[in-house]
Amino acid sequence: MQTNPFENADTSYLVLVNDEGQRSLWPATIDVPAGWTVEFGPEARQHAVDHIEAAWQDMRPRSLVRAVEGEAA
């Protein structure tokens, strides 16, 4: 039986980030998709999750933050 590679505690993970500042937990054994870059890792799953929680405080995409800040100005 094949396990979900995104939930395997024995796999190394990357933290990916896109142009909108969104992060993704990504198995290091799978190619990084277009539009994403490696921000952290490879590292143990929990360390990668901890990095995401520390680095991604505002879940809104950058474009939305800019639009909202532009309206407030």
All heavy atoms as TSV, in Angstrom:
chain	resi	resn	atom	element	x	y	z
A	1	MET	N	N	0.821	-1.170	0.000
A	1	MET	CA	C	0.000	0.000	0.000
A	1	MET	C	C	0.875	1.246	0.000
A	1	MET	O	O	1.790	1.374	0.796
A	1	MET	CB	C	-0.900	0.006	1.235
A	1	MET	CG	C	-1.872	1.145	1.260
A	1	MET	SD	S	-3.123	0.905	2.524
A	1	MET	CE	C	-2.624	2.137	3.681
A	2	GLN	N	N	0.604	2.165	-0.898
A	2	GLN	CA	C	1.374	3.402	-1.003
A	2	GLN	C	C	0.830	4.437	-0.014
A	2	GLN	O	O	-0.373	4.597	0.130
A	2	GLN	CB	C	1.292	3.950	-2.422
A	2	GLN	CG	C	2.152	5.167	-2.629
A	2	GLN	CD	C	2.116	5.632	-4.076
A	2	GLN	OE1	O	1.424	5.067	-4.893
A	2	GLN	NE2	N	2.864	6.654	-4.374
A	3	THR	N	N	1.749	5.133	0.666
A	3	THR	CA	C	1.324	6.165	1.605
A	3	THR	C	C	1.354	7.529	0.927
A	3	THR	O	O	2.008	7.716	-0.095
A	3	THR	CB	C	2.235	6.195	2.846
A	3	THR	OG1	O	3.566	6.506	2.418
A	3	THR	CG2	C	2.222	4.869	3.574
A	4	ASN	N	N	0.665	8.465	1.519
A	4	ASN	CA	C	0.648	9.828	1.014
A	4	ASN	C	C	2.019	10.458	1.258
A	4	ASN	O	O	2.441	10.591	2.410
A	4	ASN	CB	C	-0.453	10.607	1.733
A	4	ASN	CG	C	-0.582	12.026	1.254
A	4	ASN	OD1	O	0.304	12.588	0.630
A	4	ASN	ND2	N	-1.708	12.617	1.573
A	5	PRO	N	N	2.741	10.885	0.210
A	5	PRO	CA	C	4.092	11.434	0.405
A	5	PRO	C	C	4.095	12.745	1.181
A	5	PRO	O	O	5.125	13.169	1.677
A	5	PRO	CB	C	4.601	11.632	-1.023
A	5	PRO	CG	C	3.382	11.757	-1.855
A	5	PRO	CD	C	2.345	10.880	-1.187
A	6	PHE	N	N	2.951	13.390	1.319
A	6	PHE	CA	C	2.863	14.654	2.052
A	6	PHE	C	C	2.679	14.439	3.553
A	6	PHE	O	O	2.687	15.400	4.318
A	6	PHE	CB	C	1.728	15.516	1.490
A	6	PHE	CG	C	2.027	16.027	0.112
A	6	PHE	CD1	C	1.716	15.270	-0.992
A	6	PHE	CD2	C	2.644	17.250	-0.065
A	6	PHE	CE1	C	2.000	15.729	-2.270
A	6	PHE	CE2	C	2.941	17.712	-1.340
A	6	PHE	CZ	C	2.625	16.954	-2.438
A	7	GLU	N	N	2.504	13.196	3.973
A	7	GLU	CA	C	2.292	12.904	5.385
A	7	GLU	C	C	3.268	11.865	5.928
A	7	GLU	O	O	3.067	11.341	7.009
A	7	GLU	CB	C	0.850	12.426	5.593
A	7	GLU	CG	C	-0.164	13.493	5.263
A	7	GLU	CD	C	-1.589	13.022	5.447
A	7	GLU	OE1	O	-1.804	11.865	5.844
A	7	GLU	OE2	O	-2.491	13.818	5.177
A	8	ASN	N	N	4.321	11.598	5.211
A	8	ASN	CA	C	5.295	10.592	5.615
A	8	ASN	C	C	6.328	11.221	6.553
A	8	ASN	O	O	7.135	12.048	6.130
A	8	ASN	CB	C	5.979	10.008	4.380
A	8	ASN	CG	C	6.908	8.876	4.717
A	8	ASN	OD1	O	7.271	8.669	5.866
A	8	ASN	ND2	N	7.308	8.130	3.703
A	9	ALA	N	N	6.312	10.839	7.811
A	9	ALA	CA	C	7.230	11.408	8.808
A	9	ALA	C	C	8.684	11.035	8.542
A	9	ALA	O	O	9.586	11.685	9.056
A	9	ALA	CB	C	6.813	10.954	10.201
A	10	ASP	N	N	8.926	10.009	7.726
A	10	ASP	CA	C	10.288	9.554	7.456
A	10	ASP	C	C	10.894	10.175	6.200
A	10	ASP	O	O	12.003	9.823	5.813
A	10	ASP	CB	C	10.310	8.029	7.323
A	10	ASP	CG	C	9.891	7.341	8.606
A	10	ASP	OD1	O	10.195	7.884	9.692
A	10	ASP	OD2	O	9.251	6.285	8.530
A	11	THR	N	N	10.196	11.104	5.572
A	11	THR	CA	C	10.662	11.753	4.352
A	11	THR	C	C	11.187	13.145	4.673
A	11	THR	O	O	10.699	13.798	5.586
A	11	THR	CB	C	9.495	11.874	3.337
A	11	THR	OG1	O	9.066	10.554	2.983
A	11	THR	CG2	C	9.876	12.612	2.090
A	12	SER	N	N	12.173	13.594	3.927
A	12	SER	CA	C	12.649	14.974	4.057
A	12	SER	C	C	11.712	15.885	3.276
A	12	SER	O	O	11.206	15.511	2.213
A	12	SER	CB	C	14.064	15.113	3.499
A	12	SER	OG	O	14.973	14.416	4.314
A	13	TYR	N	N	11.514	17.078	3.804
A	13	TYR	CA	C	10.587	18.032	3.190
A	13	TYR	C	C	11.269	19.352	2.895
A	13	TYR	O	O	12.257	19.726	3.530
A	13	TYR	CB	C	9.390	18.286	4.118
A	13	TYR	CG	C	8.453	17.121	4.162
A	13	TYR	CD1	C	8.662	16.076	5.046
A	13	TYR	CD2	C	7.369	17.041	3.301
A	13	TYR	CE1	C	7.817	14.987	5.076
A	13	TYR	CE2	C	6.514	15.952	3.329
A	13	TYR	CZ	C	6.740	14.932	4.218
A	13	TYR	OH	O	5.903	13.847	4.238
A	14	LEU	N	N	10.695	20.040	1.932
A	14	LEU	CA	C	11.085	21.400	1.585
A	14	LEU	C	C	9.923	22.312	1.950
A	14	LEU	O	O	8.780	21.870	2.012
A	14	LEU	CB	C	11.334	21.520	0.075
A	14	LEU	CG	C	12.331	20.563	-0.547
A	14	LEU	CD1	C	12.279	20.669	-2.068
A	14	LEU	CD2	C	13.729	20.848	-0.020
A	15	VAL	N	N	10.233	23.570	2.154
A	15	VAL	CA	C	9.195	24.587	2.220
A	15	VAL	C	C	9.368	25.406	0.953
A	15	VAL	O	O	10.441	25.952	0.683
A	15	VAL	CB	C	9.328	25.483	3.468
A	15	VAL	CG1	C	8.320	26.623	3.417
A	15	VAL	CG2	C	9.134	24.657	4.732
A	16	LEU	N	N	8.305	25.453	0.175
A	16	LEU	CA	C	8.308	26.216	-1.069
A	16	LEU	C	C	7.579	27.533	-0.846
A	16	LEU	O	O	6.705	27.641	0.009
A	16	LEU	CB	C	7.610	25.433	-2.179
A	16	LEU	CG	C	8.098	24.013	-2.455
A	16	LEU	CD1	C	7.343	23.423	-3.638
A	16	LEU	CD2	C	9.591	23.968	-2.682
A	17	VAL	N	N	7.932	28.532	-1.651
A	17	VAL	CA	C	7.246	29.820	-1.614
A	17	VAL	C	C	7.018	30.270	-3.051
A	17	VAL	O	O	7.839	30.016	-3.931
A	17	VAL	CB	C	8.050	30.868	-0.798
A	17	VAL	CG1	C	9.401	31.164	-1.415
A	17	VAL	CG2	C	7.247	32.121	-0.571
A	18	ASN	N	N	5.866	30.914	-3.281
A	18	ASN	CA	C	5.586	31.436	-4.617
A	18	ASN	C	C	5.648	32.966	-4.596
A	18	ASN	O	O	5.935	33.577	-3.562
A	18	ASN	CB	C	4.248	30.916	-5.161
A	18	ASN	CG	C	3.050	31.409	-4.370
A	18	ASN	OD1	O	3.115	32.360	-3.596
A	18	ASN	ND2	N	1.923	30.745	-4.555
A	19	ASP	N	N	5.383	33.588	-5.736
A	19	ASP	CA	C	5.473	35.045	-5.850
A	19	ASP	C	C	4.469	35.779	-4.975
A	19	ASP	O	O	4.632	36.962	-4.707
A	19	ASP	CB	C	5.286	35.482	-7.306
A	19	ASP	CG	C	6.447	35.067	-8.190
A	19	ASP	OD1	O	7.540	34.790	-7.647
A	19	ASP	OD2	O	6.269	35.021	-9.418
A	20	GLU	N	N	3.434	35.108	-4.542
A	20	GLU	CA	C	2.422	35.711	-3.677
A	20	GLU	C	C	2.772	35.559	-2.197
A	20	GLU	O	O	2.015	35.965	-1.323
A	20	GLU	CB	C	1.048	35.090	-3.947
A	20	GLU	CG	C	0.461	35.476	-5.281
A	20	GLU	CD	C	-0.080	36.901	-5.314
A	20	GLU	OE1	O	-0.227	37.534	-4.247
A	20	GLU	OE2	O	-0.365	37.386	-6.414
A	21	GLY	N	N	3.924	34.928	-1.901
A	21	GLY	CA	C	4.346	34.735	-0.519
A	21	GLY	C	C	3.666	33.568	0.162
A	21	GLY	O	O	3.783	33.393	1.374
A	22	GLN	N	N	2.965	32.755	-0.604
A	22	GLN	CA	C	2.300	31.575	-0.051
A	22	GLN	C	C	3.324	30.451	0.087
A	22	GLN	O	O	4.211	30.308	-0.744
A	22	GLN	CB	C	1.158	31.157	-0.962
A	22	GLN	CG	C	0.093	32.222	-1.076
A	22	GLN	CD	C	-0.858	31.984	-2.224
A	22	GLN	OE1	O	-0.442	31.648	-3.328
A	22	GLN	NE2	N	-2.140	32.150	-1.959
A	23	ARG	N	N	3.202	29.667	1.143
A	23	ARG	CA	C	4.130	28.567	1.392
A	23	ARG	C	C	3.452	27.221	1.196
A	23	ARG	O	O	2.244	27.102	1.332
A	23	ARG	CB	C	4.671	28.632	2.812
A	23	ARG	CG	C	5.954	29.454	2.905
A	23	ARG	CD	C	5.698	30.750	3.460
A	23	ARG	NE	N	6.923	31.535	3.595
A	23	ARG	CZ	C	6.886	32.836	3.521
A	23	ARG	NH1	N	5.760	33.470	3.317
A	23	ARG	NH2	N	7.986	33.529	3.657
A	24	SER	N	N	4.297	26.223	0.913
A	24	SER	CA	C	3.808	24.862	0.738
A	24	SER	C	C	4.827	23.888	1.309
A	24	SER	O	O	6.027	24.033	1.082
A	24	SER	CB	C	3.592	24.564	-0.746
A	24	SER	OG	O	3.158	23.231	-0.928
A	25	LEU	N	N	4.332	22.903	2.049
A	25	LEU	CA	C	5.143	21.790	2.502
A	25	LEU	C	C	5.273	20.836	1.321
A	25	LEU	O	O	4.265	20.453	0.721
A	25	LEU	CB	C	4.447	21.104	3.679
A	25	LEU	CG	C	5.160	19.926	4.305
A	25	LEU	CD1	C	6.457	20.371	4.976
A	25	LEU	CD2	C	4.242	19.246	5.305
A	26	TRP	N	N	6.506	20.447	0.981
A	26	TRP	CA	C	6.715	19.670	-0.238
A	26	TRP	C	C	7.734	18.568	-0.002
A	26	TRP	O	O	8.831	18.831	0.486
A	26	TRP	CB	C	7.229	20.599	-1.339
A	26	TRP	CG	C	7.032	20.039	-2.701
A	26	TRP	CD1	C	7.985	19.447	-3.479
A	26	TRP	CD2	C	5.820	19.994	-3.442
A	26	TRP	NE1	N	7.432	19.038	-4.666
A	26	TRP	CE2	C	6.100	19.365	-4.667
A	26	TRP	CE3	C	4.531	20.414	-3.195
A	26	TRP	CZ2	C	5.128	19.155	-5.631
A	26	TRP	CZ3	C	3.564	20.208	-4.158
A	26	TRP	CH2	C	3.873	19.584	-5.362
A	27	PRO	N	N	7.416	17.324	-0.338
A	27	PRO	CA	C	8.392	16.238	-0.198
A	27	PRO	C	C	9.625	16.514	-1.061
A	27	PRO	O	O	9.513	16.889	-2.242
A	27	PRO	CB	C	7.639	15.010	-0.716
A	27	PRO	CG	C	6.185	15.368	-0.599
A	27	PRO	CD	C	6.122	16.840	-0.850
A	28	ALA	N	N	10.790	16.356	-0.466
A	28	ALA	CA	C	12.042	16.644	-1.180
A	28	ALA	C	C	12.276	15.695	-2.347
A	28	ALA	O	O	13.067	16.002	-3.240
A	28	ALA	CB	C	13.220	16.594	-0.206
A	29	THR	N	N	11.586	14.576	-2.371
A	29	THR	CA	C	11.769	13.589	-3.438
A	29	THR	C	C	10.955	13.910	-4.689
A	29	THR	O	O	11.093	13.235	-5.704
A	29	THR	CB	C	11.367	12.189	-2.941
A	29	THR	OG1	O	10.007	12.237	-2.474
A	29	THR	CG2	C	12.275	11.731	-1.806
A	30	ILE	N	N	10.115	14.923	-4.627
A	30	ILE	CA	C	9.268	15.300	-5.760
A	30	ILE	C	C	9.781	16.620	-6.334
A	30	ILE	O	O	10.118	17.545	-5.583
A	30	ILE	CB	C	7.786	15.440	-5.321
A	30	ILE	CG1	C	7.273	14.112	-4.758
A	30	ILE	CG2	C	6.912	15.909	-6.486
A	30	ILE	CD1	C	5.866	14.171	-4.199
A	31	ASP	N	N	9.847	16.706	-7.664
A	31	ASP	CA	C	10.328	17.923	-8.318
A	31	ASP	C	C	9.513	19.137	-7.890
A	31	ASP	O	O	8.283	19.060	-7.743
A	31	ASP	CB	C	10.251	17.792	-9.845
A	31	ASP	CG	C	11.254	16.794	-10.402
A	31	ASP	OD1	O	12.247	16.498	-9.712
A	31	ASP	OD2	O	11.038	16.316	-11.527
A	32	VAL	N	N	10.211	20.257	-7.734
A	32	VAL	CA	C	9.552	21.518	-7.376
A	32	VAL	C	C	8.761	22.000	-8.585
A	32	VAL	O	O	9.304	22.098	-9.685
A	32	VAL	CB	C	10.605	22.565	-6.949
A	32	VAL	CG1	C	9.973	23.921	-6.713
A	32	VAL	CG2	C	11.349	22.087	-5.708
A	33	PRO	N	N	7.470	22.306	-8.395
A	33	PRO	CA	C	6.654	22.745	-9.532
A	33	PRO	C	C	7.025	24.160	-9.986
A	33	PRO	O	O	7.565	24.961	-9.200
A	33	PRO	CB	C	5.222	22.703	-8.980
A	33	PRO	CG	C	5.359	22.747	-7.503
A	33	PRO	CD	C	6.698	22.180	-7.174
A	34	ALA	N	N	6.728	24.437	-11.225
A	34	ALA	CA	C	6.981	25.765	-11.796
A	34	ALA	C	C	6.253	26.821	-10.974
A	34	ALA	O	O	5.139	26.607	-10.497
A	34	ALA	CB	C	6.509	25.807	-13.246
A	35	GLY	N	N	6.902	27.963	-10.793
A	35	GLY	CA	C	6.300	29.059	-10.058
A	35	GLY	C	C	6.592	29.032	-8.571
A	35	GLY	O	O	6.196	29.936	-7.843
A	36	TRP	N	N	7.300	28.018	-8.111
A	36	TRP	CA	C	7.638	27.875	-6.698
A	36	TRP	C	C	9.150	27.788	-6.560
A	36	TRP	O	O	9.832	27.253	-7.432
A	36	TRP	CB	C	7.012	26.617	-6.113
A	36	TRP	CG	C	5.524	26.665	-6.068
A	36	TRP	CD1	C	4.663	26.368	-7.089
A	36	TRP	CD2	C	4.712	27.042	-4.962
A	36	TRP	NE1	N	3.369	26.539	-6.669
A	36	TRP	CE2	C	3.367	26.955	-5.363
A	36	TRP	CE3	C	4.988	27.440	-3.657
A	36	TRP	CZ2	C	2.310	27.253	-4.517
A	36	TRP	CZ3	C	3.931	27.732	-2.811
A	36	TRP	CH2	C	2.607	27.645	-3.243
A	37	THR	N	N	9.696	28.300	-5.456
A	37	THR	CA	C	11.124	28.178	-5.167
A	37	THR	C	C	11.287	27.614	-3.764
A	37	THR	O	O	10.412	27.747	-2.918
A	37	THR	CB	C	11.858	29.530	-5.261
A	37	THR	OG1	O	11.242	30.457	-4.365
A	37	THR	CG2	C	11.818	30.089	-6.673
A	38	VAL	N	N	12.442	27.005	-3.529
A	38	VAL	CA	C	12.737	26.425	-2.219
A	38	VAL	C	C	13.140	27.550	-1.274
A	38	VAL	O	O	14.048	28.331	-1.562
A	38	VAL	CB	C	13.858	25.368	-2.315
A	38	VAL	CG1	C	14.228	24.857	-0.933
A	38	VAL	CG2	C	13.443	24.229	-3.226
A	39	GLU	N	N	12.457	27.630	-0.147
A	39	GLU	CA	C	12.772	28.621	0.876
A	39	GLU	C	C	13.517	27.976	2.051
A	39	GLU	O	O	14.310	28.638	2.724
A	39	GLU	CB	C	11.482	29.263	1.385
A	39	GLU	CG	C	11.694	30.262	2.513
A	39	GLU	CD	C	10.417	30.873	2.994
A	39	GLU	OE1	O	9.653	30.188	3.710
A	39	GLU	OE2	O	10.176	32.043	2.636
A	40	PHE	N	N	13.267	26.687	2.290
A	40	PHE	CA	C	13.813	26.017	3.466
A	40	PHE	C	C	13.905	24.522	3.182
A	40	PHE	O	O	13.050	23.960	2.518
A	40	PHE	CB	C	12.864	26.269	4.656
A	40	PHE	CG	C	13.273	25.630	5.945
A	40	PHE	CD1	C	14.218	26.226	6.763
A	40	PHE	CD2	C	12.694	24.436	6.354
A	40	PHE	CE1	C	14.576	25.636	7.980
A	40	PHE	CE2	C	13.043	23.850	7.562
A	40	PHE	CZ	C	13.991	24.449	8.371
A	41	GLY	N	N	14.940	23.909	3.728
A	41	GLY	CA	C	15.055	22.466	3.631
A	41	GLY	C	C	16.085	22.026	2.615
A	41	GLY	O	O	16.743	22.851	2.004
A	42	PRO	N	N	16.235	20.729	2.479
A	42	PRO	CA	C	15.414	19.651	3.032
A	42	PRO	C	C	15.644	19.475	4.531
A	42	PRO	O	O	16.745	19.670	5.036
A	42	PRO	CB	C	15.849	18.415	2.248
A	42	PRO	CG	C	17.238	18.722	1.790
A	42	PRO	CD	C	17.300	20.211	1.621
A	43	GLU	N	N	14.562	19.105	5.183
A	43	GLU	CA	C	14.566	18.982	6.637
A	43	GLU	C	C	13.474	18.001	7.037
A	43	GLU	O	O	12.618	17.643	6.232
A	43	GLU	CB	C	14.325	20.361	7.247
A	43	GLU	CG	C	14.576	20.475	8.720
A	43	GLU	CD	C	15.977	20.054	9.148
A	43	GLU	OE1	O	16.938	20.790	8.913
A	43	GLU	OE2	O	16.070	18.951	9.737
A	44	ALA	N	N	13.491	17.583	8.291
A	44	ALA	CA	C	12.439	16.710	8.818
A	44	ALA	C	C	11.089	17.427	8.710
A	44	ALA	O	O	11.015	18.659	8.738
A	44	ALA	CB	C	12.723	16.358	10.275
A	45	ARG	N	N	10.033	16.654	8.584
A	45	ARG	CA	C	8.687	17.213	8.356
A	45	ARG	C	C	8.311	18.246	9.416
A	45	ARG	O	O	7.853	19.333	9.098
A	45	ARG	CB	C	7.642	16.096	8.313
A	45	ARG	CG	C	6.267	16.590	7.914
A	45	ARG	CD	C	5.259	15.431	7.847
A	45	ARG	NE	N	4.046	15.815	7.160
A	45	ARG	CZ	C	3.074	16.551	7.699
A	45	ARG	NH1	N	3.188	17.007	8.929
A	45	ARG	NH2	N	2.002	16.847	6.990
A	46	GLN	N	N	8.505	17.922	10.684
A	46	GLN	CA	C	8.096	18.845	11.738
A	46	GLN	C	C	8.887	20.144	11.686
A	46	GLN	O	O	8.339	21.221	11.930
A	46	GLN	CB	C	8.203	18.207	13.123
A	46	GLN	CG	C	7.591	19.064	14.217
A	46	GLN	CD	C	6.106	19.349	13.963
A	46	GLN	OE1	O	5.307	18.436	13.756
A	46	GLN	NE2	N	5.734	20.625	13.983
A	47	HIS	N	N	10.169	20.074	11.353
A	47	HIS	CA	C	10.961	21.303	11.233
A	47	HIS	C	C	10.437	22.172	10.088
A	47	HIS	O	O	10.401	23.408	10.212
A	47	HIS	CB	C	12.435	20.976	11.018
A	47	HIS	CG	C	13.084	20.386	12.221
A	47	HIS	ND1	N	14.254	19.675	12.169
A	47	HIS	CD2	C	12.734	20.391	13.526
A	47	HIS	CE1	C	14.590	19.256	13.369
A	47	HIS	NE2	N	13.677	19.680	14.210
A	48	ALA	N	N	10.045	21.538	8.998
A	48	ALA	CA	C	9.486	22.285	7.872
A	48	ALA	C	C	8.151	22.919	8.250
A	48	ALA	O	O	7.879	24.079	7.926
A	48	ALA	CB	C	9.338	21.384	6.650
A	49	VAL	N	N	7.313	22.173	8.955
A	49	VAL	CA	C	6.020	22.714	9.418
A	49	VAL	C	C	6.261	23.881	10.373
A	49	VAL	O	O	5.606	24.925	10.273
A	49	VAL	CB	C	5.171	21.611	10.084
A	49	VAL	CG1	C	3.968	22.192	10.800
A	49	VAL	CG2	C	4.734	20.585	9.042
A	50	ASP	N	N	7.213	23.734	11.282
A	50	ASP	CA	C	7.539	24.817	12.211
A	50	ASP	C	C	8.001	26.062	11.461
A	50	ASP	O	O	7.645	27.189	11.823
A	50	ASP	CB	C	8.620	24.382	13.199
A	50	ASP	CG	C	8.146	23.311	14.179
A	50	ASP	OD1	O	6.912	23.101	14.310
A	50	ASP	OD2	O	9.022	22.671	14.799
A	51	HIS	N	N	8.789	25.865	10.419
A	51	HIS	CA	C	9.251	27.004	9.607
A	51	HIS	C	C	8.068	27.722	8.963
A	51	HIS	O	O	8.009	28.958	8.980
A	51	HIS	CB	C	10.240	26.544	8.535
A	51	HIS	CG	C	10.658	27.655	7.632
A	51	HIS	ND1	N	11.642	28.545	7.975
A	51	HIS	CD2	C	10.182	28.046	6.429
A	51	HIS	CE1	C	11.768	29.435	7.011
A	51	HIS	NE2	N	10.895	29.146	6.058
A	52	ILE	N	N	7.148	26.968	8.396
A	52	ILE	CA	C	5.972	27.575	7.768
A	52	ILE	C	C	5.181	28.378	8.795
A	52	ILE	O	O	4.789	29.526	8.539
A	52	ILE	CB	C	5.083	26.505	7.100
A	52	ILE	CG1	C	5.789	25.914	5.881
A	52	ILE	CG2	C	3.724	27.105	6.709
A	52	ILE	CD1	C	5.100	24.712	5.282
A	53	GLU	N	N	4.959	27.800	9.962
A	53	GLU	CA	C	4.184	28.494	10.992
A	53	GLU	C	C	4.863	29.785	11.441
A	53	GLU	O	O	4.190	30.785	11.707
A	53	GLU	CB	C	3.939	27.566	12.177
A	53	GLU	CG	C	2.966	26.450	11.851
A	53	GLU	CD	C	2.787	25.438	12.961
A	53	GLU	OE1	O	3.495	25.536	14.002
A	53	GLU	OE2	O	1.949	24.545	12.793
A	54	ALA	N	N	6.187	29.798	11.494
A	54	ALA	CA	C	6.918	30.995	11.913
A	54	ALA	C	C	6.997	32.041	10.797
A	54	ALA	O	O	6.902	33.241	11.055
A	54	ALA	CB	C	8.325	30.612	12.367
A	55	ALA	N	N	7.141	31.589	9.558
A	55	ALA	CA	C	7.375	32.505	8.442
A	55	ALA	C	C	6.100	33.047	7.803
A	55	ALA	O	O	6.123	34.107	7.180
A	55	ALA	CB	C	8.216	31.795	7.374
A	56	TRP	N	N	4.994	32.342	7.939
A	56	TRP	CA	C	3.783	32.696	7.201
A	56	TRP	C	C	2.695	33.130	8.170
A	56	TRP	O	O	1.750	32.412	8.444
A	56	TRP	CB	C	3.333	31.513	6.358
A	56	TRP	CG	C	2.391	31.820	5.259
A	56	TRP	CD1	C	2.074	33.046	4.733
A	56	TRP	CD2	C	1.620	30.881	4.515
A	56	TRP	NE1	N	1.176	32.924	3.726
A	56	TRP	CE2	C	0.873	31.591	3.568
A	56	TRP	CE3	C	1.494	29.502	4.562
A	56	TRP	CZ2	C	0.015	30.975	2.673
A	56	TRP	CZ3	C	0.637	28.891	3.665
A	56	TRP	CH2	C	-0.087	29.617	2.730
A	57	GLN	N	N	2.832	34.329	8.687
A	57	GLN	CA	C	1.901	34.855	9.666
A	57	GLN	C	C	0.627	35.423	9.029
A	57	GLN	O	O	-0.432	35.384	9.627
A	57	GLN	CB	C	2.579	35.947	10.499
A	57	GLN	CG	C	3.755	35.419	11.307
A	57	GLN	CD	C	3.342	34.436	12.370
A	57	GLN	OE1	O	2.469	34.727	13.165
A	57	GLN	NE2	N	3.951	33.271	12.384
A	58	ASP	N	N	0.757	35.978	7.844
A	58	ASP	CA	C	-0.372	36.588	7.143
A	58	ASP	C	C	-0.699	35.710	5.935
A	58	ASP	O	O	0.073	35.642	4.986
A	58	ASP	CB	C	-0.015	38.002	6.707
A	58	ASP	CG	C	-1.185	38.768	6.128
A	58	ASP	OD1	O	-2.228	38.152	5.806
A	58	ASP	OD2	O	-1.073	40.001	5.995
A	59	MET	N	N	-1.834	35.027	5.985
A	59	MET	CA	C	-2.194	34.070	4.941
A	59	MET	C	C	-2.650	34.723	3.638
A	59	MET	O	O	-2.795	34.054	2.621
A	59	MET	CB	C	-3.309	33.139	5.445
A	59	MET	CG	C	-2.937	32.356	6.694
A	59	MET	SD	S	-1.628	31.168	6.426
A	59	MET	CE	C	-2.533	29.881	5.622
A	60	ARG	N	N	-2.851	36.030	3.660
A	60	ARG	CA	C	-3.325	36.699	2.448
A	60	ARG	C	C	-2.224	36.745	1.386
A	60	ARG	O	O	-1.052	36.963	1.716
A	60	ARG	CB	C	-3.761	38.127	2.757
A	60	ARG	CG	C	-4.896	38.217	3.753
A	60	ARG	CD	C	-5.188	39.652	4.114
A	60	ARG	NE	N	-4.010	40.260	4.745
A	60	ARG	CZ	C	-3.861	41.573	4.932
A	60	ARG	NH1	N	-4.810	42.420	4.563
A	60	ARG	NH2	N	-2.772	42.047	5.507
A	61	PRO	N	N	-2.588	36.577	0.110
A	61	PRO	CA	C	-1.602	36.713	-0.965
A	61	PRO	C	C	-1.059	38.150	-1.003
A	61	PRO	O	O	-1.759	39.102	-0.659
A	61	PRO	CB	C	-2.393	36.411	-2.236
A	61	PRO	CG	C	-3.647	35.743	-1.779
A	61	PRO	CD	C	-3.905	36.203	-0.389
A	62	ARG	N	N	0.197	38.306	-1.417
A	62	ARG	CA	C	0.821	39.637	-1.487
A	62	ARG	C	C	-0.004	40.615	-2.299
A	62	ARG	O	O	-0.114	41.791	-1.946
A	62	ARG	CB	C	2.217	39.531	-2.093
A	62	ARG	CG	C	3.259	39.188	-1.121
A	62	ARG	CD	C	4.665	39.405	-1.697
A	62	ARG	NE	N	5.584	38.782	-0.788
A	62	ARG	CZ	C	6.413	37.806	-1.106
A	62	ARG	NH1	N	6.473	37.355	-2.331
A	62	ARG	NH2	N	7.205	37.284	-0.194
A	63	SER	N	N	-0.572	40.161	-3.398
A	63	SER	CA	C	-1.349	41.067	-4.251
A	63	SER	C	C	-2.559	41.622	-3.506
A	63	SER	O	O	-2.919	42.792	-3.677
A	63	SER	CB	C	-1.784	40.371	-5.545
A	63	SER	OG	O	-2.541	39.207	-5.251
A	64	LEU	N	N	-3.185	40.828	-2.654
A	64	LEU	CA	C	-4.313	41.298	-1.865
A	64	LEU	C	C	-3.845	42.308	-0.817
A	64	LEU	O	O	-4.481	43.341	-0.619
A	64	LEU	CB	C	-5.030	40.131	-1.198
A	64	LEU	CG	C	-6.185	40.503	-0.266
A	64	LEU	CD1	C	-7.273	41.245	-1.028
A	64	LEU	CD2	C	-6.744	39.269	0.410
A	65	VAL	N	N	-2.737	42.021	-0.156
A	65	VAL	CA	C	-2.206	42.948	0.847
A	65	VAL	C	C	-1.914	44.292	0.191
A	65	VAL	O	O	-2.285	45.347	0.726
A	65	VAL	CB	C	-0.931	42.370	1.501
A	65	VAL	CG1	C	-0.250	43.394	2.385
A	65	VAL	CG2	C	-1.257	41.115	2.295
A	66	ARG	N	N	-1.285	44.274	-0.974
A	66	ARG	CA	C	-0.975	45.541	-1.689
A	66	ARG	C	C	-2.243	46.269	-2.067
A	66	ARG	O	O	-2.325	47.496	-1.947
A	66	ARG	CB	C	-0.133	45.238	-2.915
A	66	ARG	CG	C	1.271	44.827	-2.590
A	66	ARG	CD	C	2.080	44.567	-3.855
A	66	ARG	NE	N	3.360	43.989	-3.511
A	66	ARG	CZ	C	3.880	42.917	-4.083
A	66	ARG	NH1	N	3.247	42.305	-5.068
A	66	ARG	NH2	N	5.049	42.461	-3.709
A	67	ALA	N	N	-3.247	45.551	-2.527
A	67	ALA	CA	C	-4.500	46.187	-2.923
A	67	ALA	C	C	-5.188	46.831	-1.724
A	67	ALA	O	O	-5.672	47.955	-1.808
A	67	ALA	CB	C	-5.432	45.170	-3.585
A	68	VAL	N	N	-5.226	46.127	-0.610
A	68	VAL	CA	C	-5.855	46.652	0.594
A	68	VAL	C	C	-5.078	47.853	1.117
A	68	VAL	O	O	-5.683	48.878	1.481
A	68	VAL	CB	C	-5.985	45.553	1.679
A	68	VAL	CG1	C	-6.393	46.146	3.017
A	68	VAL	CG2	C	-6.959	44.491	1.222
A	69	GLU	N	N	-3.767	47.777	1.128
A	69	GLU	CA	C	-2.959	48.897	1.593
A	69	GLU	C	C	-3.089	50.098	0.668
A	69	GLU	O	O	-3.089	51.224	1.123
A	69	GLU	CB	C	-1.491	48.478	1.733
A	69	GLU	CG	C	-1.254	47.533	2.885
A	69	GLU	CD	C	0.148	47.001	2.953
A	69	GLU	OE1	O	0.969	47.290	2.040
A	69	GLU	OE2	O	0.447	46.261	3.911
A	70	GLY	N	N	-3.231	49.836	-0.631
A	70	GLY	CA	C	-3.425	50.924	-1.594
A	70	GLY	C	C	-4.756	51.637	-1.388
A	70	GLY	O	O	-4.846	52.856	-1.529
A	71	GLU	N	N	-5.797	50.885	-1.047
A	71	GLU	CA	C	-7.108	51.479	-0.791
A	71	GLU	C	C	-7.103	52.295	0.493
A	71	GLU	O	O	-7.822	53.282	0.616
A	71	GLU	CB	C	-8.180	50.385	-0.688
A	71	GLU	CG	C	-8.474	49.711	-2.008
A	71	GLU	CD	C	-9.437	48.536	-1.858
A	71	GLU	OE1	O	-9.961	48.306	-0.754
A	71	GLU	OE2	O	-9.646	47.839	-2.863
A	72	ALA	N	N	-6.288	51.875	1.455
A	72	ALA	CA	C	-6.249	52.574	2.748
A	72	ALA	C	C	-5.470	53.877	2.660
A	72	ALA	O	O	-5.648	54.755	3.484
A	72	ALA	CB	C	-5.635	51.670	3.809
A	73	ALA	N	N	-4.611	54.010	1.659
A	73	ALA	CA	C	-3.757	55.208	1.534
A	73	ALA	C	C	-4.507	56.413	1.007
A	73	ALA	O	O	-5.553	56.447	0.536
A	73	ALA	CB	C	-2.577	54.910	0.628
